[in-house]
Amino acid sequence: MAIFYQTNTVSESKGKSLLHVAAEFGLISNLISLVCRFIFRPIEEISYNLFAKFKQEETSDGVKKELKEKDRDEIVKILSQYLGGVMGIGISAIIFSQFCAEDFIFLLYSEKWATHSAADIMKAYCVSLFFMSMNGMTEAFAYGLANKDVLTKLQGIMLINSVVYVIAVAYFFKS
């Protein structure tokens, strides 16, 4: 998404140098990464540790104990509350960016960086932030409750996904 948006913004910006648009993109990217690092990461770590406490235990003969109905209900309740919280933060970021992106950039960085294209990049990143928040919480849930076999399968899927992504980027970058 970032590569598409940067290419689209570069093609739309008339009279701006490619370097200036790339600098705006980097500026907004780093600004949004602060939100991920200081707000979402601690929430994800807390939820991961909380979900890991519910992980199914194995008996001495290698058979997994079933989760109690009470524990399942509690896990679903916790997941929905955490997802609701991070989605609320993501939606707030989207709403904030739609109305205040240019002013916020002006306040932080000065008039030089408070351009329409920088505000558009921030708006797109805030939409992306919403999906990143849901992704992080569902990963914490999956990795917190997964056993070794499931984690091995997830790693294999992630490896395949990465290879497909690299091939797709190489293919689309050529055209």
C-alpha positions in Angstrom: 0.0 0.0 0.0 2.8 2.4 0.9 4.6 1.9 -2.4 1.3 2.4 -4.4 0.4 5.5 -2.4 3.9 7.0 -2.7 3.9 6.3 -6.5 0.4 7.8 -6.8 1.4 10.9 -4.7 4.6 11.4 -6.7 2.7 11.3 -10.0 0.1 13.8 -8.7 2.5 16.3 -7.2 3.2 18.9 -9.8 6.2 21.1 -9.4 7.6 19.2 -6.4 10.8 17.3 -6.5 10.7 13.5 -6.1 13.0 13.9 -3.2 10.6 16.3 -1.3 7.7 13.9 -1.7 9.8 11.0 -0.6 10.9 13.1 2.4 7.2 13.8 3.3 6.5 10.1 3.0 9.3 9.2 5.3 8.3 11.9 7.8 4.8 10.7 8.1 5.8 7.0 8.1 8.1 7.6 11.1 5.4 9.7 12.8 2.9 6.9 12.5 5.4 4.3 13.6 5.7 6.1 16.9 2.0 5.4 17.5 2.5 1.8 16.8 5.6 1.6 18.9 4.3 3.4 22.0 0.6 2.6 22.0 -0.1 -0.6 20.2 3.0 -2.6 21.1 2.5 -2.5 24.9 -1.1 -3.4 24.5 -0.2 -6.3 22.2 2.5 -7.6 24.7 0.0 -7.4 27.6 -2.7 -9.2 25.7 -0.2 -11.9 24.4 0.9 -12.6 28.0 -2.7 -12.7 29.1 -3.7 -15.1 26.3 -0.6 -17.3 27.0 -2.0 -17.9 30.5 -4.9 -19.7 29.0 -2.8 -21.9 26.8 -3.9 -25.5 26.8 -1.8 -27.7 29.1 -0.7 -31.2 28.2 -1.0 -34.1 30.5 1.9 -36.4 31.3 0.8 -38.8 28.4 0.9 -35.9 25.8 -2.9 -35.4 25.6 -4.1 -31.8 25.7 -6.6 -30.8 28.3 -9.7 -29.2 26.9 -10.3 -25.6 27.8 -13.2 -25.1 30.3 -16.3 -23.3 28.9 -15.7 -20.6 31.5 -12.1 -20.0 30.1 -13.3 -19.9 26.5 -15.9 -17.3 27.4 -13.3 -15.3 29.2 -10.9 -15.5 26.3 -13.6 -14.3 23.8 -14.5 -11.5 26.2 -10.9 -10.4 26.6 -10.2 -10.6 22.9 -13.4 -8.6 22.0 -12.5 -5.9 24.6 -9.0 -5.5 23.4 -10.0 -5.5 19.8 -12.6 -2.9 20.5 -10.1 -0.8 22.3 -7.4 -0.9 19.5 -10.1 -0.5 16.8 -11.4 2.6 18.7 -7.9 4.0 18.7 -7.6 3.3 15.0 -10.9 4.9 14.2 -10.0 7.9 16.3 -6.8 8.2 14.3 -8.8 8.0 11.0 -11.2 10.7 12.1 -8.4 12.9 13.5 -6.5 12.6 10.3 -9.4 13.5 8.1 -9.9 16.9 9.8 -6.6 17.8 11.4 -3.8 16.2 9.4 -2.4 19.3 7.8 -2.7 21.4 11.0 -1.1 18.6 13.1 1.9 18.4 10.7 2.2 22.2 10.8 2.2 22.1 14.6 4.9 19.4 14.7 7.2 20.2 11.8 6.5 23.7 10.4 4.8 25.2 7.3 7.4 23.7 5.0 6.1 20.1 5.7 2.4 21.0 6.1 1.5 20.3 2.5 -1.6 18.8 1.0 0.4 15.7 -0.2 1.8 15.2 3.3 -1.7 15.4 4.8 -2.9 12.9 2.2 -0.1 10.5 3.1 -1.0 10.9 6.8 -4.7 10.1 6.1 -3.7 7.0 4.2 -1.4 5.9 7.0 -4.1 6.4 9.6 -6.4 4.1 7.7 -3.5 1.6 7.5 -3.0 2.1 11.3 -6.5 0.8 11.9 -5.8 -2.4 10.1 -2.4 -2.7 11.8 -4.0 -2.5 15.2 -6.4 -5.3 14.4 -3.6 -7.4 12.9 -1.4 -7.0 16.0 -4.2 -8.0 18.4 -5.2 -11.0 16.4 -1.5 -12.1 16.2 -1.2 -11.7 20.0 -4.3 -13.9 20.4 -3.0 -16.6 17.9 0.5 -16.7 19.2 -0.6 -16.6 22.8 -2.8 -19.6 22.5 -1.0 -21.6 19.9 1.0 -24.7 20.6 4.3 -25.7 19.0 2.7 -27.5 16.0 0.5 -24.5 15.2 3.4 -22.1 15.6 5.4 -24.2 13.1 2.6 -24.1 10.6 2.2 -20.3 11.1 5.9 -19.8 10.4 5.7 -21.8 7.2 2.7 -19.8 6.1 4.5 -16.6 6.9 7.6 -17.7 4.9 5.4 -18.6 1.9 3.6 -15.2 2.2 6.9 -13.4 2.3 8.2 -15.2 -0.8 5.0 -14.4 -2.7 5.2 -10.7 -1.6 8.8 -10.4 -2.8 7.9 -12.0 -6.1 4.9 -9.7 -6.5 6.9 -6.6 -5.7 9.6 -7.6 -8.2 7.0 -8.3 -10.8 5.0 -5.1 -10.3 8.1 -3.0 -9.9 9.3 -4.0 -13.4 6.0 -2.9 -15.0 
